[in-house]
Amino acid sequence: MPSSAGDRLVVALVRGVHGLRGGLRLEVLTDDPARFEVGSRMYAEGSDKPLTVAWSQLDGPGILLRFSEVPDRSTAETLRDRYLEAAAAPETLPDGSFYWHEVTGVEVSTTTGEPLGRVQDVFRVGESEVFVVGGGQRGELYVPAVSAVVREFAPRDGRIVVDPEALGLDEEPPKPKPKGRRTTRALRAGAADTAQVAAPPESAEPPESADAASSGEGGGAETAERADAAESSEPAESS
């Protein structure tokens, strides 16, 4: 009986095709090489049609592979850039190991109790993984899955605890600046200053980056209106 999509996990990504006989070039996303042995079955993401490994060969960090159901290059092209899935078998994992989908969504905090958000994604760098954590006051963080950083790893209990010093985090998270009221004179002064920065003479060199040209509150259209207003207004009386 075919494996249902809910019982499968991603083991590879098809990066390209190889040769004329339906060969595929895969990026490996699993630690289990048995997934690619002859006779193993996989599924293209979103499909319940099994694909049986007929041949495989290591290719640097990836692997070359052919399926019995993919006889030629044109059929192989339909799998380009698609993920390949295999039936999950949690009981075969060694102690302390987890699938990526078990880690995604788990809450992450520091040893001091500060919440950092949840794991939003996982990717591999070399022989280890990196957790992409987001949703907290510190924004998006990249957490290496190494013991020097991760002090407690219990995704099935919904908990990952990290060392903030090892991550290079400041003692206090950045606090948003409060928005206060500004007087009419301060607004006019701000508009004049913005005009001097955002509306250089036509002969001036363009700003070094788009960010520098569009910095400040209000955006480009509003800045142009303020520039016109600043040029046409009478100078303010000194107090």
Secondary structure by P-SEA (a helix, b strand, c coil): cccccccccccccccccccccbbbbbbccccccccccccbbbbcccccbbbbbcbbbbccccccccccccccaaaaaaaccbbbbccccccccccccccccccccbbbbccccccccccccccccccccccccccccccbbbbbccccccccccccccbbbbccccccccccccccbbbbbbcaaaaaaaaaaaaacccccccccccccccccccccccaaaaaaaaaaaaaccccccc
